Amino acid sequence: MKLSLDQCLDNIYYYGSKIFLSSYTSTINGYRSIFDYYAHILLLDTMDSSLFWQLPRLDQLRYLIWTLMTIYYITLCTDIKYYYSDTFRFITNDPTIIIGNGEKIKQISLLLIAYYFSAIYLFTYDSFRTHSSLSMRTFIIYLHEFTDDYNLNCKLLKIIQQKYRHYSHTTCLLLQYAQKNVQTKILEFKKFFPTFIMVTIWQILLRSISIHCFMIIVNFMISSMYTLSLVEIFTIRIVTKIIRKIKMEINKIIGLIEMKIQMDDYRKYSLQLQLMKTKLNNQYRTYTRLIIFIEQIQPYVAKMNIWGIVVNIVGSQIVINCIKHVENDEYFLLIILYYVLLIELMIIILLSYVMSKLNSYLNSIRMDLQHTCCMAMKTTDVYFKFKMATIYERIVHNRKQWGIRIGPITLLTKLVFFKLMIFYARFIVLSSKLFKN
């Protein structure tokens, strides 16, 4: 019997998961797909108990290994490292063994590894706490429950109501609208998760165990950030498609209404005009749901973006200082460090600029609302005028620019993007002076 490509990828991921101590299985725990396994972790109820005790057993073991390795690398940055023998450091995968004789470069390399292990450890643990945003949890629930059965997908709202206590009804309505009117491609997104896992055979037994623990942590870090990044990118993709679809519908309806109004006998089309006005009102109601959805995911998404920006800003400075102490003949190490620095700078720019573009695109509804209000004033329908004026007052007039905020910090504006770049440049200059001293 020939296996499909999806089944082959699923089998590779399943057997690779056993090697990397992942709890994923398609038979015992009944995960329909790899995405459903990660969705199960993201939907853990951490309101009443600790997240660690709710994780699957193997994932708890991965966190324990990660904790021990993080503590070990932190101790290598202190005077405690002098109590470790060379044999012990070889067995426990001390990375400075493969680096040259420079003590400074070894110290900075250990600092970089310890920093990434501890920072991403906290970031990953915090990313599983999705209870801070009901809309984000509802979005993941919707993706989790969505199947290739059309009849079940039509009853998805009822299924969510029966299976889950905490969810956002407004978000469900928004996602149902997106599923009917834009190409969300949820099934294709869920099938995108299988990845090939590389397994290396080591010759030295004790060192292989240490390296394997290191690879377990790296795999866990990458898979955790990979999952969150894909969900965030997919969310932005759906939001932009919804905005584009609603704006197209609004402009289409406004054009039809203006065409009818300009006719001399437009009162003959009063029924058609009323239906168009109702459709226009429904489009703005859907856009309001979109605004509510974005505002409700702010606490979670903003926290993750701040984590990403801060981690990469500090990490890039450590990499820059590390590059300064690398000898000129160590080309391979220089290539790796420059590659890491390039990735970090790209992440900083993307996290800031993409969010800024999304915010400006979301706020572009202002012009459509102004056009709608001007068109409403040409009609004799007082209720329609009042309705459009009310929508304009609530969404546009005297309203601060939409954006994901943490206190006074707004992440989704171009002004903050340029301020962040200026701060980053100042941070580079200051850190360079500190490291020189």
C-alpha positions in Angstrom: 0.0 0.0 0.0 1.4 3.4 -1.0 1.4 6.1 1.7 0.5 9.7 0.8 3.1 12.4 1.3 1.1 13.7 4.4 1.2 10.3 6.0 4.9 10.0 5.4 5.6 13.4 6.9 3.4 12.5 9.9 5.2 9.2 10.4 8.6 10.9 10.2 7.5 13.5 12.7 6.0 10.8 15.0 9.2 8.8 15.2 11.3 11.9 15.4 9.2 13.0 18.3 10.2 9.9 20.3 13.9 10.8 19.8 13.4 14.4 20.9 11.1 13.5 23.8 8.0 15.0 22.4 4.6 13.8 23.6 3.1 13.9 20.1 1.4 10.7 18.9 -1.4 10.2 16.4 -2.7 7.0 18.0 -2.5 7.0 21.9 -3.6 10.6 22.7 -5.7 10.9 19.6 -4.1 14.0 18.0 -5.6 14.4 14.6 -2.6 16.4 13.3 0.6 17.9 14.5 -1.1 21.3 14.8 -3.7 19.8 17.1 -0.9 18.6 19.4 0.6 22.1 19.7 -2.9 23.6 20.0 -3.6 21.2 22.9 -0.6 22.7 24.7 -1.6 26.3 23.8 -5.1 25.7 25.1 -4.1 24.3 28.5 -6.1 26.0 31.3 -3.5 27.7 33.4 -5.9 29.9 35.3 -6.2 27.5 38.3 -3.0 25.6 38.4 0.6 25.6 37.3 1.4 25.2 33.6 4.2 22.8 34.2 2.0 20.1 35.9 -0.5 20.3 33.0 2.1 19.6 30.3 2.4 16.0 29.0 5.0 13.9 30.8 7.6 14.0 28.1 7.3 17.7 27.7 7.7 18.1 31.5 10.9 16.1 31.1 12.1 18.4 28.3 11.5 21.4 30.5 13.5 19.8 33.4 16.4 19.0 31.0 16.2 22.6 29.7 16.2 24.0 33.2 19.3 21.9 34.2 21.2 22.8 31.0 20.3 26.5 31.5 21.6 26.5 35.0 24.8 24.7 33.9 25.6 27.2 31.2 24.9 30.1 33.6 27.4 28.6 36.0 30.0 28.4 33.2 29.8 32.2 33.0 30.8 32.5 36.7 33.7 31.4 38.8 32.0 28.1 39.5 33.3 26.8 36.1 36.8 26.5 37.7 35.5 23.6 39.8 34.6 21.7 36.7 37.3 19.3 35.4 38.1 19.2 31.7 36.7 15.7 31.4 33.4 16.8 32.9 33.2 19.9 30.6 33.9 17.6 27.6 31.2 15.2 28.6 28.6 17.9 29.3 29.1 19.5 25.9 31.0 22.7 26.8 30.9 24.6 23.5 34.1 26.5 24.3 36.1 23.3 23.5 35.7 23.9 19.7 36.6 27.7 20.0 40.1 29.0 19.9 42.4 29.8 22.9 41.1 33.3 23.5 39.6 33.5 27.0 37.5 36.6 26.1 35.8 35.0 23.1 35.0 31.9 25.2 33.5 34.0 28.0 31.3 35.9 25.5 30.2 32.7 23.7 29.1 31.2 27.0 27.3 34.4 27.9 25.5 34.3 24.6 24.4 30.7 25.0 23.3 31.2 28.6 21.4 34.3 27.6 19.5 32.6 24.8 18.8 29.5 26.9 17.3 31.5 29.8 15.5 34.2 27.7 13.9 31.8 25.3 13.1 29.5 28.2 11.0 32.3 29.8 9.6 33.3 26.5 8.4 29.8 25.6 6.9 29.2 29.1 5.1 32.5 28.8 3.8 31.9 25.3 1.8 28.9 26.5 -0.2 31.2 28.8 -2.9 32.2 26.2 -5.5 32.7 28.9 -4.7 36.5 28.9 -6.5 36.8 25.5 -9.9 35.2 25.1 -9.9 36.0 21.4 -6.5 34.4 20.8 -7.6 31.2 22.6 -10.9 31.3 20.5 -8.8 31.6 17.3 -6.7 28.6 18.2 -9.8 26.7 19.3 -11.4 27.4 15.9 -8.3 26.2 14.0 -8.2 23.2 16.3 -11.8 22.1 15.7 -11.8 22.9 12.0 -11.8 19.7 9.9 -12.2 18.7 6.3 -15.9 17.7 7.0 -18.0 20.5 5.6 -21.1 19.6 7.7 -19.1 19.7 11.0 -17.6 23.0 10.0 -21.1 24.5 9.5 -21.9 23.5 13.1 -18.5 24.7 14.4 -20.0 27.4 16.6 -22.3 25.0 18.4 -19.4 22.5 18.8 -17.3 25.2 20.5 -20.2 26.2 22.7 -20.6 22.6 23.9 -16.9 21.7 24.4 -15.4 24.9 25.8 -16.3 27.1 28.7 -14.3 30.2 27.9 -14.4 31.5 24.3 -15.3 34.7 22.4 -18.6 34.6 20.5 -17.6 37.7 18.6 -14.4 36.1 17.4 -16.3 32.9 16.3 -18.7 35.1 14.2 -15.7 36.9 12.7 -13.9 33.7 11.8 -17.1 32.2 10.3 -17.4 35.3 8.1 -13.7 34.9 7.1 -14.3 31.2 6.2 -17.3 32.1 4.0 -15.9 35.2 2.3 -12.1 34.9 2.1 -9.8 32.0 1.3 -8.4 31.2 4.8 -7.0 27.8 3.7 -7.0 26.5 7.3 -6.6 22.9 6.3 -3.5 23.7 4.2 -2.1 25.7 7.2 -2.6 22.7 9.6 -0.8 20.4 7.1 2.2 22.7 6.9 3.4 21.7 10.4 5.2 18.4 9.6 8.9 18.9 9.5 11.9 16.7 8.9 14.0 16.0 11.9 17.7 15.4 11.5 19.2 12.7 13.7 23.0 12.4 14.1 25.0 9.4 15.2 27.7 10.2 17.7 30.8 8.1 18.3 31.4 9.1 21.9 28.6 7.8 24.2 28.8 10.2 27.1 29.2 13.3 24.9 26.4 12.1 22.6 24.0 12.1 25.6 25.0 15.7 26.4 24.8 16.8 22.8 21.4 15.0 22.5 20.1 16.9 25.5 21.3 20.1 23.8 19.5 19.2 20.6 16.3 18.4 22.6 16.3 21.9 23.9 17.1 23.4 20.5 14.3 21.4 18.9 11.9 22.5 21.7 12.9 26.1 21.3 12.5 26.1 17.6 9.3 24.2 17.5 7.8 26.5 20.2 8.7 29.7 18.4 7.9 28.1 15.0 4.3 27.3 16.3 3.7 30.8 17.7 5.2 32.5 14.6 3.1 30.5 12.2 -0.1 31.2 14.2 0.7 35.0 14.3 1.5 35.1 10.6 -1.6 33.2 9.8 -3.7 35.6 12.0 -2.2 38.6 10.2 -3.0 37.0 6.9 -6.6 36.4 7.7 -7.0 39.9 9.2 -5.6 41.6 6.1 -7.9 39.4 3.9 -11.0 40.3 5.9 -10.1 44.1 5.8 -9.6 43.8 2.0 -12.9 42.0 1.5 -14.9 44.3 3.7 -13.4 47.4 2.0 -14.2 46.0 -1.4 -17.8 45.3 -0.4 -18.2 48.7 1.2 -16.9 50.5 -1.9 -19.1 48.3 -4.2 -22.3 49.1 -2.1 -21.5 52.8 -1.9 -21.1 53.0 -5.7 -24.5 51.3 -6.2 -26.2 53.5 -3.7 -24.7 56.7 -5.3 -25.8 55.5 -8.7 -29.4 55.0 -7.6 -29.5 58.3 -5.8 -28.4 60.2 -8.9 -31.4 58.9 -10.8 -34.4 61.2 -11.1 -36.9 58.5 -10.1 -34.7 56.9 -7.4 -37.7 56.7 -5.0 -38.9 53.7 -7.2 -35.8 51.8 -5.9 -36.5 52.5 -2.2 -36.7 48.7 -1.4 -33.3 48.1 -3.2 -31.8 51.1 -1.5 -32.9 49.8 1.9 -31.4 46.4 1.2 -28.1 48.0 0.2 -28.1 50.2 3.3 -28.7 47.1 5.4 -25.8 45.3 3.7 -23.6 48.3 4.3 -24.5 48.4 8.0 -23.7 44.7 8.3 -20.2 45.2 6.7 -19.4 47.9 9.3 -20.7 45.6 12.1 -18.3 42.9 10.9 -15.5 45.5 10.8 -16.4 46.4 14.4 -16.0 42.7 15.3 -12.6 42.7 13.7 -11.6 45.7 15.8 -12.8 44.0 18.9 -10.9 40.9 18.0 -7.7 42.8 17.5 -8.1 44.8 20.7 -8.8 41.6 22.7 -5.6 39.8 21.4 -3.5 42.8 22.3 -2.4 41.6 25.8 -1.0 38.4 24.4 0.4 39.5 21.0 2.0 42.7 22.5 3.7 40.7 25.2 5.1 38.2 22.6 6.3 41.0 20.3 8.0 42.8 23.2 9.7 39.5 24.1 10.9 39.1 20.5 12.2 42.7 20.2 14.0 42.8 23.5 15.5 39.3 23.2 16.9 40.1 19.7 18.2 43.6 20.7 20.2 42.3 23.6 21.3 39.2 21.8 22.5 41.2 18.8 24.7 43.4 21.0 26.3 40.3 22.5 26.9 38.9 19.0 28.5 42.2 17.8 30.8 42.2 20.8 31.7 38.6 20.1 32.6 39.4 16.5 35.0 42.1 17.7 37.0 39.5 19.6 37.1 36.8 17.0 40.5 36.3 15.3 40.7 37.1 11.6 41.6 33.5 10.6 38.4 32.0 12.2 36.3 32.4 9.1 33.8 29.7 9.9 32.9 31.2 13.3 32.7 34.7 11.7 30.2 33.5 9.1 28.0 31.9 11.8 28.1 35.0 14.0 27.3 37.4 11.0 24.5 35.1 10.0 23.0 35.1 13.5 23.4 38.9 13.6 21.6 39.3 10.3 18.7 37.1 11.4 18.3 39.1 14.7 18.3 42.4 12.9 15.7 41.1 10.4 13.5 39.9 13.2 13.7 43.3 14.9 12.7 45.1 11.7 10.0 42.7 10.8 8.3 42.6 14.2 8.2 46.4 14.2 7.5 47.2 10.5 5.0 44.5 9.7 2.9 45.4 12.8 3.1 49.1 11.8 1.9 48.3 8.3 -1.0 46.2 9.7 -2.0 49.1 11.9 -2.1 51.6 9.0 -4.0 49.1 6.9 -6.5 48.6 9.7 -6.9 52.4 10.1 -7.5 52.9 6.4 -11.2 52.4 7.0 -11.3 56.0 8.0 -11.6 57.2 4.4 -14.3 54.7 3.6 -16.3 55.9 6.6 -15.9 59.5 5.6 -17.1 58.7 2.1 -20.1 56.8 3.5 -21.1 59.7 5.8 -20.9 62.1 2.8 -23.0 59.7 0.8 -25.5 59.3 3.6 -26.1 63.1 3.8 -27.3 63.0 0.2 -30.2 60.7 1.1 -33.5 61.5 2.8 -33.3 58.5 5.2 -32.8 60.1 8.6 -32.2 56.8 10.4 -29.5 55.8 7.9 -27.8 59.2 8.4 -27.9 58.8 12.2 -26.6 55.2 12.0 -23.6 56.1 9.8 -22.8 59.1 12.0 -22.9 56.9 15.1 -20.5 54.4 13.5 -18.2 57.2 12.5 -18.3 58.7 16.0 -17.5 55.3 17.6 -14.8 54.2 15.2 -13.0 57.3 13.9 -13.9 60.6 15.7 -11.7 61.4 18.7 -10.2 58.0 18.7 -6.6 57.2 19.3 -4.8 55.3 16.6 -5.4 51.6 16.9 -2.5 49.6 18.0 -1.2 46.9 20.3 -0.2 48.6 23.5 1.6 47.8 26.8 0.8 50.8 28.9 1.9 53.9 27.0 3.9 51.9 24.4 2.1 51.4 21.1 3.8 48.8 19.0 1.8 49.2 15.8 2.6 52.7 14.7 5.3 54.0 12.3 6.3 56.7 14.8 7.1 54.0 17.4 8.9 52.0 14.7 11.3 54.9 14.0 11.7 55.6 17.7 12.6 52.0 18.2 15.3 52.2 15.5 16.7 55.4 17.1 16.8 53.7 20.5 18.4 50.6 19.0 21.2 52.8 17.4 21.8 54.5 20.8 21.8 51.2 22.5 24.6 50.0 20.1 26.7 53.0 20.8 26.2 52.7 24.6 26.9 49.0 24.8 30.0 49.4 22.7 31.4 51.9 25.2 30.5 49.6 28.1 32.2 46.6 26.6 35.3 48.7 25.8 35.6 49.6 29.5 
